[in-house]
Amino acid sequence: MDNVYVGIIGLGAIAETGHICHLHDSESVTIAAVVDLDINRAESIAEKYQIPHYFKEAETMFKQVTIDAVIICTPNQTHIPIAKLAVDQGIHVLMEKPIGTDLQDVNDYLELAKAKKVLTMVGMTHRFRHDTGILKKFAEQKAFGDIYYAKAKLFRRRGTPKGWFTNKALSGGGAMMDIGVHVLDLAWWLLGNPQVQSITGKTLNVLGNYQTKYTSSWESKNKQLNAEHVFDVEDFSSAWIRFKNGSVLSLEIAWAVNGEQDGNIDIELFGNKGGATLSPLTIFKEEDGLLSKTTPLYEKTEPFKAEIEHFIECVRTNTTPLIDGSDGYEVLKMIHGIYDSSTQNKEVSFD
């Protein structure tokens, strides 16, 4: 396949700044159509990027335009219903994180995608950073020995997004489902994707719809979604995750705290032969009886660009993506475990 024809569903900020701009610049991609409930925005984006077709509904696009792949950038709860429409047509799928909100719905979709031989990729952009790639290679080469403990954290001081993100019916959850999914996925991937054994979690709505002056935050482009400003999700989450290989992950996530803000995802890995931190990338080793601390040099990459290029290459060559549907399912399963543990006020175990 020399050229990949792509449709984009959901034209919020992430679609334009993270996907359309890179697809538009690619010589091996044609953006064939865009879809948004706000037909005026769909028309505006189509005109801006010289896209031949625009629609209000995904079903209409699938009926009228021939495409090879679709990118889904809609509210979390709609990911799987739209993805099912795509795979019914044999169309490959890249969806923004998380893969969905309901585990059974995700499992049913993955079975359908497998039967239709359709690729599924979940947008976990942090796997495509140079520093995380370097750290992953160190871990795969057993430079740290057996990693027995990891800490992962992302705190925003006042970073609660506005719009559908705070409405559980649309988002499926709050800070953990929004930014925590990135942190959890990255830490789990660096640990080698171990099987989860048990989870103790706590989720809280602490600061809620704060009115702090002189602050700004991400806001959904679609003003109609969650027009009533529903806020029924958590803004803080923490978890202790045990894996079947004996390793443990400590996870802390917040949209808003009365404290310092993290500039990026903060991860620490501790092994019996070495360790590492992320943001900034630092490697700790003991060699010839001496402790050493090194900071690898690298050029930064544009993760969204790398992610898009990877997805397109997977479609062209029919190869499994770096973050496929089964990975997306496992991450969602752990997030549900955190929520269940918090609700039940006890540790939850997995078979």
C-alpha positions in Angstrom: 0.0 0.0 0.0 1.7 3.2 -1.2 -0.8 5.7 0.0 -3.1 5.5 3.0 -6.5 7.2 3.0 -7.4 8.4 6.4 -10.6 9.7 8.0 -10.6 11.7 11.3 -13.5 11.6 13.7 -13.7 14.3 16.4 -12.1 17.7 15.6 -11.1 18.9 19.0 -7.7 20.6 19.8 -5.9 17.3 20.0 -7.1 16.2 16.5 -5.8 19.4 14.9 -2.5 19.9 16.8 -1.6 16.3 17.3 -2.9 14.5 14.3 -4.1 16.5 11.3 -1.0 18.7 11.0 1.3 15.6 10.8 -1.0 13.6 8.5 -1.2 16.7 6.2 2.6 16.9 5.9 3.0 13.2 5.1 3.7 12.2 1.5 2.2 8.7 2.1 -1.1 9.9 3.6 -4.3 11.5 2.1 -6.8 12.8 4.6 -9.9 11.8 2.8 -12.6 13.1 5.2 -13.2 14.6 8.6 -16.2 14.3 10.9 -17.5 16.4 13.8 -20.9 17.0 15.4 -20.2 20.7 14.9 -20.6 20.7 11.1 -19.3 24.3 10.9 -16.0 23.2 12.5 -15.8 20.2 10.2 -16.2 22.5 7.2 -13.7 25.0 8.6 -11.0 22.2 9.1 -11.7 20.7 5.7 -11.2 24.1 4.0 -8.1 24.9 6.0 -6.3 21.6 5.2 -7.9 21.1 1.7 -9.7 17.9 2.8 -12.3 16.9 0.1 -15.1 15.6 2.4 -16.6 16.6 5.8 -19.5 15.2 7.7 -21.5 15.5 10.9 -21.8 11.7 11.5 -19.3 8.9 11.2 -21.8 6.5 9.6 -22.2 8.9 6.7 -18.5 9.0 6.1 -18.1 5.2 6.1 -20.9 4.9 3.6 -19.7 7.6 1.2 -15.9 7.7 1.3 -13.4 4.9 0.8 -10.7 5.0 3.6 -8.1 2.6 4.8 -7.8 3.9 8.4 -9.6 6.1 10.9 -8.4 8.2 13.8 -10.9 8.6 16.6 -10.6 11.7 18.8 -14.0 11.8 20.4 -15.1 11.6 24.1 -13.9 8.3 25.7 -17.4 6.7 25.9 -17.8 6.9 22.1 -14.5 5.3 21.2 -15.7 1.7 21.0 -19.1 2.3 19.2 -17.3 4.3 16.5 -14.4 1.7 16.3 -17.0 -1.1 15.8 -18.5 0.8 12.8 -15.0 1.1 11.3 -14.0 -2.6 11.7 -17.3 -3.7 10.2 -15.9 -2.0 7.0 -12.4 -3.5 7.4 -11.0 -0.1 8.4 -7.9 0.1 10.7 -8.3 2.1 13.9 -6.1 4.5 15.9 -8.0 5.9 18.8 -7.0 8.4 21.4 -6.5 7.1 24.9 -8.1 5.4 26.7 -9.3 2.5 24.4 -12.7 2.8 25.9 -14.6 3.0 29.2 -16.3 -0.5 29.6 -14.2 -3.6 29.7 -16.7 -5.9 28.2 -17.4 -3.5 25.3 -13.7 -3.3 24.7 -13.3 -7.1 24.8 -16.2 -7.6 22.3 -14.6 -5.0 20.0 -11.2 -6.7 20.1 -12.8 -10.0 19.2 -14.5 -8.4 16.2 -11.3 -6.6 15.1 -9.4 -9.9 15.3 -12.1 -11.6 13.2 -12.0 -8.8 10.6 -8.1 -8.8 10.7 -8.2 -5.1 11.5 -5.4 -3.3 13.3 -6.1 -1.4 16.5 -3.7 1.2 18.0 -4.2 3.3 21.1 -2.7 6.8 21.3 -0.1 6.5 24.0 2.2 9.2 22.8 4.8 9.0 25.6 6.0 5.6 24.3 7.3 7.5 21.3 9.6 9.9 23.2 13.4 9.5 22.7 14.0 9.5 26.4 11.4 6.8 27.1 12.7 4.7 24.2 16.3 4.9 25.6 15.0 3.9 29.1 13.0 1.0 27.6 16.1 -0.3 25.8 18.1 -0.2 29.0 15.4 -2.1 30.8 15.1 -4.7 28.0 18.8 -5.3 28.1 18.6 -6.0 31.9 20.9 -3.0 32.7 19.0 -2.6 35.9 18.7 -6.3 36.7 15.3 -7.3 38.0 13.2 -4.2 38.6 11.4 -4.7 41.9 9.9 -1.3 42.4 8.7 1.7 40.4 7.2 5.1 41.2 5.2 7.1 38.7 3.6 10.5 39.3 2.0 13.4 37.5 0.6 16.3 39.5 -0.9 19.4 38.0 -1.3 22.4 40.4 -4.4 23.8 38.7 -4.9 21.7 35.5 -8.4 20.3 35.5 -9.7 20.3 31.9 -13.0 21.9 31.1 -15.8 20.3 29.1 -16.8 16.6 28.8 -13.7 15.4 30.7 -15.4 16.0 34.1 -18.7 14.2 33.1 -18.4 10.5 33.9 -21.1 9.5 31.4 -18.8 10.9 28.7 -15.3 10.3 30.1 -15.6 7.2 32.2 -13.5 8.8 34.9 -11.5 11.8 35.9 -7.8 12.4 36.4 -6.8 8.8 36.3 -8.7 8.2 33.0 -7.4 11.4 31.4 -3.7 11.8 32.4 -3.2 8.8 34.6 -3.7 6.5 31.7 -0.6 7.9 30.1 1.5 7.5 33.3 0.2 4.0 34.1 0.8 2.8 30.5 4.3 4.2 30.4 5.4 2.8 33.7 3.8 -0.6 33.0 5.5 -0.7 29.5 8.9 0.2 31.1 8.4 -2.7 33.6 7.9 -5.1 30.7 4.1 -5.3 30.7 3.8 -7.6 33.7 0.5 -9.3 34.6 -1.4 -7.5 37.4 -2.0 -9.4 40.6 -3.7 -7.0 42.9 -4.5 -3.3 43.3 -5.1 -1.0 46.2 -6.4 2.4 45.0 -7.9 5.6 46.3 -9.7 8.2 44.2 -11.0 11.6 45.5 -12.8 14.7 44.3 -10.9 17.2 46.4 -10.7 20.6 44.7 -13.4 20.0 42.2 -14.6 22.9 40.1 -12.2 25.4 41.7 -12.4 29.2 41.0 -8.7 30.0 41.4 -7.8 33.3 39.8 -5.2 33.8 37.0 -5.0 30.2 36.0 -5.9 28.4 32.7 -6.5 24.9 31.6 -7.3 22.7 28.7 -10.8 23.2 27.3 -12.8 21.0 24.9 -13.6 22.7 21.6 -17.1 21.3 21.7 -19.0 23.7 24.0 -22.3 21.6 23.7 -20.8 18.6 25.4 -21.3 18.8 29.2 -23.0 22.2 28.8 -24.4 21.8 32.3 -20.8 21.6 33.7 -21.3 18.3 35.4 -18.3 17.4 37.7 -18.8 13.8 39.1 -15.3 12.4 38.7 -12.1 12.3 40.7 -9.4 14.9 40.5 -6.9 12.9 42.6 -5.9 9.2 42.4 -3.3 7.0 44.0 -2.6 3.3 43.7 -0.4 0.5 44.8 -0.2 -2.1 42.0 1.3 -5.6 42.6 2.3 -7.7 39.6 2.6 -11.4 39.3 6.4 -11.2 38.6 6.9 -9.7 42.1 7.4 -6.1 41.1 5.3 -3.2 42.5 4.2 0.1 41.1 3.3 3.2 43.2 1.1 5.6 41.2 0.0 9.2 42.0 -2.1 11.3 39.7 -3.8 14.7 40.2 -5.5 17.4 38.0 -5.2 19.9 40.9 -3.2 20.0 44.1 -2.1 22.6 46.6 1.6 21.9 45.9 4.3 21.8 43.3 3.4 20.9 39.7 5.3 18.3 37.7 6.7 19.5 34.4 6.3 16.0 32.9 5.7 12.4 33.8 8.0 11.5 36.7 9.1 7.9 36.8 11.7 6.1 39.0 12.8 2.5 38.4 14.7 0.5 41.1 16.4 -2.7 40.2 19.0 -5.0 41.9 21.7 -4.0 39.4 20.8 -0.4 38.7 18.1 2.2 38.5 16.8 5.2 36.6 14.7 8.3 36.7 12.7 9.9 33.9 12.3 13.7 33.5 15.2 14.1 33.4 16.5 10.8 32.1 19.2 9.6 34.6 20.8 6.2 34.9 22.3 4.9 38.2 24.7 2.0 38.3 27.4 0.4 40.5 30.5 -0.4 38.5 33.8 -1.7 40.0 32.5 -0.9 43.5 31.7 2.7 42.6 28.3 4.3 42.3 27.7 6.2 39.1 25.1 8.6 37.8 24.9 9.3 34.0 22.6 11.5 31.9 22.3 10.2 28.3 22.4 12.9 25.6 19.6 12.9 23.0 17.6 15.2 20.8 13.9 15.6 21.7 11.4 14.2 19.3 7.8 15.2 18.5 5.9 12.2 20.0 2.6 12.8 18.1 4.5 12.9 14.8 6.3 9.7 15.6 3.1 8.1 16.7 1.3 9.0 13.5 4.2 7.8 11.4 4.2 4.5 13.3 0.5 3.9 12.8 0.7 4.7 9.1 3.6 2.3 8.6 1.7 -0.4 10.5 -1.3 0.0 8.2 1.0 0.0 5.1 2.9 -3.2 6.2 0.1 -4.9 8.2 2.2 -5.1 11.3 1.2 -5.0 15.0 1.4 -1.5 16.5 3.7 -0.7 19.5 0.5 -0.1 21.6 -2.2 -2.4 20.3 -5.7 -3.1 21.5 -4.7 -5.8 24.0 -2.4 -3.3 25.8 -5.1 -0.8 25.8 -7.4 -3.3 27.4 -4.9 -4.3 30.1 -4.3 -0.6 31.1 -8.1 0.0 31.3 -8.4 -3.1 33.4 -5.9 -1.7 35.9 -7.7 1.7 35.9 -11.0 -0.1 36.7 -9.2 -2.0 39.4 -8.1 1.4 41.0 -11.7 2.6 40.9 -13.1 -0.6 42.2 -10.6 -0.7 45.1 -11.5 2.8 46.1 -15.2 2.2 45.9 -15.0 -1.0 47.9 -12.3 0.4 50.3 -10.2 -2.8 49.9 -7.5 -4.4 47.8 -8.9 -6.1 44.6 -7.2 -9.2 43.1 -7.0 -10.5 39.6 -7.0 -14.1 38.3 
